[in-house]
Amino acid sequence: MAEKSKDSPGPADVSRRGLIKQVGLAGVGAAISNSNVAPAAAAEVPPAPRREALETLNATEADTLDAIVARLIPTDENGPGATEARAAFYIDHALAGPLRALRGTYAAGLAAMDEYALASKGASFAKLSAANQDAVLSDMEKNAAPGFSPNSVAFFNLLRSHTIEGTFSDPYYGGNANFVGWHLISYPGIRMGVTANDQRMNPKPEPILKSAYDDPMFTRNGGGDHGH
C-alpha cells in the first residue's frame, strides 16, 4: 500500500495515529476507548493475506472496501495495518451475521463512494492514488461529499468504527489476523486474572496471543453469530 502523500494531510485524522489514539486496551475485545500507545517495536510486517471467499460483498464492493481500510489504518514504519489485520474480511463476515441489517447501507455507501471518486478524481476509489483516496475520505469526513444517504460523514464514521473493530478485536471474529492489531498497540492479550504487578504494568506483561474463545470457560458454539 502506498505511503500517505506528504502533499496531502489526508483525512483529518483518518490516519493510523488518529485511530490508535482511540483504541484502549480495556476495550480491545470490541475495540474502542481512548489511549495513545507507542507502536510495538518488534512487530514485523507479514505479507498481505490472500483474500478469502466473500460472504456478502460483491467483487467491486470488496475492492473498494479493501482500499478504504488500507487508508484508514495504513501499513507504515510502525508496522502492519488494517490490510494485514483482515479488517475488510471482518466487515464482510459480520455483514453476513450480526451486521446484516447494514448490508444495504454498505451497498449504497460503497457505490456512492465510487461515484463521488469518479466525479471528483476521475476513477473509482480503488483505482485512485493514495493521496486522492485520502482526499475523498477527507471530503466524506467533512460531510462535503454529495450522493450519500443520509450523508457522507455518517458512512465515514461507520467505516471507521468497523475498521477499528476489524483491526483490534478478538481474532475469533475474523479480523486482527496474526494479532497484528494487538502488537500495534502493545496489548498483552486477554487474561482471566491479574496480579498487582500486572496492574502496574511492572514488569511489562508477557504477551498471551490467543483468542478468548481458546479458553475452556467460553464456547465457540454459542449461537452461530460471530460478532459484537
ZINOR-V238391 format. One record per residue. N is the residue number from 1. RES is the residue in one letter. BURIAL is 1 if it has 9 or more other C-alpha atoms within 8 Angstrom, else 0. Layout:
n=N res=RES burial=BURIAL
n=N res=RES burial=BURIAL
//
This chain:
n=1 res=M burial=0
n=2 res=A burial=0
n=3 res=E burial=0
n=4 res=K burial=0
n=5 res=S burial=1
n=6 res=K burial=0
n=7 res=D burial=0
n=8 res=S burial=1
n=9 res=P burial=0
n=10 res=G burial=1
n=11 res=P burial=1
n=12 res=A burial=0
n=13 res=D burial=1
n=14 res=V burial=1
n=15 res=S burial=1
n=16 res=R burial=1
n=17 res=R burial=0
n=18 res=G burial=1
n=19 res=L burial=1
n=20 res=I burial=1
n=21 res=K burial=1
n=22 res=Q burial=1
n=23 res=V burial=1
n=24 res=G burial=1
n=25 res=L burial=1
n=26 res=A burial=0
n=27 res=G burial=1
n=28 res=V burial=1
n=29 res=G burial=0
n=30 res=A burial=1
n=31 res=A burial=1
n=32 res=I burial=1
n=33 res=S burial=1
n=34 res=N burial=0
n=35 res=S burial=1
n=36 res=N burial=0
n=37 res=V burial=0
n=38 res=A burial=0
n=39 res=P burial=1
n=40 res=A burial=1
n=41 res=A burial=0
n=42 res=A burial=0
n=43 res=A burial=1
n=44 res=E burial=0
n=45 res=V burial=0
n=46 res=P burial=0
n=47 res=P burial=0
n=48 res=A burial=0
n=49 res=P burial=0
n=50 res=R burial=0
n=51 res=R burial=0
n=52 res=E burial=0
n=53 res=A burial=0
n=54 res=L burial=1
n=55 res=E burial=0
n=56 res=T burial=1
n=57 res=L burial=1
n=58 res=N burial=0
n=59 res=A burial=0
n=60 res=T burial=0
n=61 res=E burial=1
n=62 res=A burial=1
n=63 res=D burial=1
n=64 res=T burial=1
n=65 res=L burial=1
n=66 res=D burial=1
n=67 res=A burial=1
n=68 res=I burial=1
n=69 res=V burial=1
n=70 res=A burial=1
n=71 res=R burial=1
n=72 res=L burial=1
n=73 res=I burial=1
n=74 res=P burial=1
n=75 res=T burial=1
n=76 res=D burial=0
n=77 res=E burial=0
n=78 res=N burial=1
n=79 res=G burial=1
n=80 res=P burial=1
n=81 res=G burial=1
n=82 res=A burial=1
n=83 res=T burial=1
n=84 res=E burial=1
n=85 res=A burial=1
n=86 res=R burial=1
n=87 res=A burial=1
n=88 res=A burial=1
n=89 res=F burial=1
n=90 res=Y burial=1
n=91 res=I burial=1
n=92 res=D burial=1
n=93 res=H burial=1
n=94 res=A burial=1
n=95 res=L burial=1
n=96 res=A burial=1
n=97 res=G burial=1
n=98 res=P burial=1
n=99 res=L burial=1
n=100 res=R burial=1
n=101 res=A burial=0
n=102 res=L burial=0
n=103 res=R burial=1
n=104 res=G burial=0
n=105 res=T burial=0
n=106 res=Y burial=0
n=107 res=A burial=1
n=108 res=A burial=1
n=109 res=G burial=1
n=110 res=L burial=1
n=111 res=A burial=1
n=112 res=A burial=1
n=113 res=M burial=1
n=114 res=D burial=1
n=115 res=E burial=1
n=116 res=Y burial=1
n=117 res=A burial=1
n=118 res=L burial=1
n=119 res=A burial=0
n=120 res=S burial=0
n=121 res=K burial=1
n=122 res=G burial=0
n=123 res=A burial=1
n=124 res=S burial=1
n=125 res=F burial=1
n=126 res=A burial=1
n=127 res=K burial=0
n=128 res=L burial=1
n=129 res=S burial=0
n=130 res=A burial=1
n=131 res=A burial=1
n=132 res=N burial=1
n=133 res=Q burial=1
n=134 res=D burial=1
n=135 res=A burial=1
n=136 res=V burial=1
n=137 res=L burial=1
n=138 res=S burial=1
n=139 res=D burial=1
n=140 res=M burial=1
n=141 res=E burial=1
n=142 res=K burial=0
n=143 res=N burial=1
n=144 res=A burial=0
n=145 res=A burial=1
n=146 res=P burial=0
n=147 res=G burial=0
n=148 res=F burial=1
n=149 res=S burial=0
n=150 res=P burial=0
n=151 res=N burial=1
n=152 res=S burial=1
n=153 res=V burial=1
n=154 res=A burial=0
n=155 res=F burial=1
n=156 res=F burial=1
n=157 res=N burial=1
n=158 res=L burial=0
n=159 res=L burial=0
n=160 res=R burial=1
n=161 res=S burial=0
n=162 res=H burial=1
n=163 res=T burial=1
n=164 res=I burial=1
n=165 res=E burial=1
n=166 res=G burial=1
n=167 res=T burial=1
n=168 res=F burial=1
n=169 res=S burial=1
n=170 res=D burial=1
n=171 res=P burial=1
n=172 res=Y burial=1
n=173 res=Y burial=1
n=174 res=G burial=1
n=175 res=G burial=1
n=176 res=N burial=1
n=177 res=A burial=1
n=178 res=N burial=0
n=179 res=F burial=1
n=180 res=V burial=1
n=181 res=G burial=1
n=182 res=W burial=1
n=183 res=H burial=1
n=184 res=L burial=1
n=185 res=I burial=1
n=186 res=S burial=1
n=187 res=Y burial=1
n=188 res=P burial=1
n=189 res=G burial=1
n=190 res=I burial=1
n=191 res=R burial=0
n=192 res=M burial=0
n=193 res=G burial=0
n=194 res=V burial=0
n=195 res=T burial=0
n=196 res=A burial=0
n=197 res=N burial=1
n=198 res=D burial=1
n=199 res=Q burial=0
n=200 res=R burial=0
n=201 res=M burial=0
n=202 res=N burial=0
n=203 res=P burial=0
n=204 res=K burial=0
n=205 res=P burial=0
n=206 res=E burial=0
n=207 res=P burial=0
n=208 res=I burial=0
n=209 res=L burial=0
n=210 res=K burial=0
n=211 res=S burial=1
n=212 res=A burial=1
n=213 res=Y burial=1
n=214 res=D burial=0
n=215 res=D burial=0
n=216 res=P burial=0
n=217 res=M burial=0
n=218 res=F burial=0
n=219 res=T burial=0
n=220 res=R burial=0
n=221 res=N burial=0
n=222 res=G burial=0
n=223 res=G burial=0
n=224 res=G burial=0
n=225 res=D burial=0
n=226 res=H burial=1
n=227 res=G burial=0
n=228 res=H burial=0
//
